[in-house]
Amino acid sequence: MSYEIIDVAGDVGLSVKGKSLEECFFNAAQGLYSLITDPASVDTGEKKTLEIEGDNVEELLIRFLNELIFLFDAYGFIGKTVSVQLNNGKLEAQIDGEFFDPEKHERRLLVKAATYHNLEILQEEGRYVVKIVFDI
């Protein structure tokens, strides 16, 4: 795993690492999905495509994660695999997963939103480190 769940008073956070920003976005998505359910129980077959614009990488990350949360809240879609491309303030993502089935999928946390609270995107020793807090 390239993410770690961190305890935040009243909320939950992730510490994510990656060799590139795209890898961090991928790992953040995987971490988010692990907060919602057991990723091992999710199959593929349904595909979603996202195109997001932002003024900076922080905005792209928050908007991306909140779009994943929206897809789950509005449609019950939970991803298994995610591919992310960043280019000049734009994010394109392909998500492959399925629709949440309470008889098949364990329900973990009700994640409401990714926040800017204590958001960090740092580059350390040739790797990126992202810390993000979610409202629950």
N, C-alpha and C positions, 0 to 999 in steps of 0.2 A: 504494500500500500504506500502510496505517495501522499497520503493525507493522514492527519491525526485529529481526532475530535478533542476540542478543548472546552473546558467548563467555563462558562461566563455567567455571572450572577443573573438569574432570571431568564437567560437565553442560552444558546449553544453556539460554538464557533468551530472553525476548521483552521488548521495550519496545513498548508499545501506546499509541496515542493515540486520543481520540475526543471528540466534543462532549458526549456523555452517557455514563453508566455502561453503558447498554445497547449503545451503539456500541463501547465498549471490550470488553465481553464478546464481541460479534460479532467484532471484530478479533482478540481473543485466540484464539477458536475457529479463525479463518482462519489465523492464525499457527501454531497447533498442527498443523492439517492440512497446512500447508506443510512442517513438520518431518518428517511421516510420508511424504508423497508429493507429486508435482507436482499442485497443485490443478487445473490446466488439463486434466488427464487424467480428472478425475472427472465423471461424469454424474449427473443427478438421476433420480428415479423411485421410490426407496424413501424412506419418511418415518418419522421417529422423533419422539416427543414426550417431553420431560423436564419433570418438576415437582420442584423442589428447594427445601428450606427451610434457612435458616441464621440464626445469631444476628447476623451482620453481613455486610457486602458482601465482605469478604475470604473468609469461609467460603463464601459463595455462589459466588464465583469459583473457588476451589479445588475445591469439590464439582462444579461444572459441568464444568470442564476434566477432572477425573478421571472423570466419567461419560462424557465423549466418548472418553477413552482406553479405558475399560472396553468401550464399544460396539465399538471397533475390535479390542481384544484378544480379547474373548469371541465376537464375531459377525462380525468383519471388515468392519463398517460404517464407511465414511468419508464424511463430509459434504461437500457442495458449498456449499449455502446454509444460513444459520442466521438465525433470527429470535428475539430475546430480549426478554422483558418482565420487569421487576423491579417488585415491589409489596409493601411491608411485610414484608420478610424472606423473600419467596418469589420464585422464578425459574421462569418458564415459557418453554420453548424448543421451537421446531419446527426439525428438521434434515432437509434433503432431500439425498440422496446416493445411494450405491450400495454394493454389497459389493466389497471389495478383490479384484482379480484380478491375480496376479503377472505374468501375460502382458500385461496392459494397463497396470498401474500400476507406476511406479518405486518401489522400496522405499528409503526414506531412513533416518531414525533410528528406533531402537526406543525410543519414549518410554514410560517406566515410570509416571511420576506427576508431577502438578503439586505443588509444595511451598510451604510457608510461608517457606522460607529466603530472606531478603532481599526478601520480598514488599512492594511499595509500591503504594499507590493514592493519588495526589495530584491536587489540582486546581490548575492553573497557568494563569493568564490566560484563564479561561473555558473551558478544556479539561481533560479528565482525562488523566492519564498513569499507566500501570500497568507495573510491572516484575515479572516472574514468572520463576522458575527451575523447570526440569523435570529430574527424574532421568532419565538415559538409561543 
